[in-house]
Amino acid sequence: MRLATFGSLLVSGRLELLFGLAGLATPFYRVCFLSTAATSGLLRRLAAAPASLEALAAELPPDPSLRDGLATWLEVGVRTRDLVKGRRGYRLRSRLARQLADPGNDAAVAVLEEMATLHHRLLRETPERMRQGRPFALADQDGELVARSSRVLEPFVREAIDDALPADGPCRLLEVGCGSGIHIKHAADRNPRLTAVGLELQPAVAAVATTNLRDWGLGDRVVVEVGDLRARPPEPAFDVATLHNNIYYFPTTERVAVLRHLRAFLKPAGRLLLTTAGRGGSPGMEVLNLWAAATAGCGPLPDADEMLAQLREAGFAEARARNIFAPTDRYYAFLAENPR
């Protein structure tokens, strides 16, 4: 670059703009590359051993004319410093890439995939959809992906479950929106005498939960049913009811009625545990808030005071809230009791 060009860009402010764009580009490209590298199996393949371009190309549908495209895609990973190319071929370079290659970190892979797909769509499409009066729909969301990604919150939800459920003795649990079934599994592992009903709105997710619970050896203690809580006739047969990461699937104006209806499933002195992200947190939480607010049939994330007021209006007693996430973010466990 000539000095005159540099000076012109500097004086106009465009040099700062270009550096600002460059600073945004690498994290964005890295999210896109790593999410695909993880879901395609590349990270696990390279975690096992380095691989040459020829070896990687041989594992894909044979089309020599596309080899340059594969090589260039891999080069993006080199430029983001997640891969390195040496004499033995490509291998993982970054700690993040190695962590994402671990099958035990599938929830983090799902979060990354959600960022690159659903979150990207939300941020790109919301203004035009609002202009057209065309909100997002539940069908725009990959239910299985969301069930996987929500598992990153498991340590915090487990803590809340431990506070709400007895460690022993007969206990009947109703979980509304059971996702993968992992939270029911933790409750059942904690209390060997617990039985449960998982209620799931999306049939594909319910099928995954049923398979998981059977594989975990809980098929004789847990039943997963497909349906909407609001359409289910209540019976006061449960000691505990839980809603994890789904109160925002109900519009704000309907939440008191939903909570009142759910209370009718609880025995006297039965407990409700509700965990949810709240408004005012990190950008990631705000994107979740955007999804909830811009999706038909859903509603914005609650804040703590609003949720407590709605629980009390629904007839619950002794409702309390606790932030179970980082102090700088908002992720709450609400615990309320049905009057005796």
Secondary structure, DSSP 8 states (H G I E B T S, - for coil): --HHHHHHHHHHTHHHHHHHHHHHHHHHHHHHHHHHHHHTTHHHHHHHS-B-HHHHHHTS---GGGHHHHHHHHHHHHHTTSEEEETTEEEE-SHHHHHHHSGGGHHHHHHHHHIIIIIHHHHHHHHHHHHHT--B-GGGS-HHHHHHHGGGGHHHHHHHHHHHS-SSS-EEEEEES-TTSHHHHHHHHH-TTEEEEEEESSHHHHHHHHHHHHHTT-TTTEEEEES-GGGS---S-EEEEEEES-GGGS-GGGHHHHHHHHHTTEEEEEEEEEEEE-TT--HHHHHHHHHHHHBTT------HHHHHHHHHHTT-EEEEEEE-S-TTS-EEEEEEE---
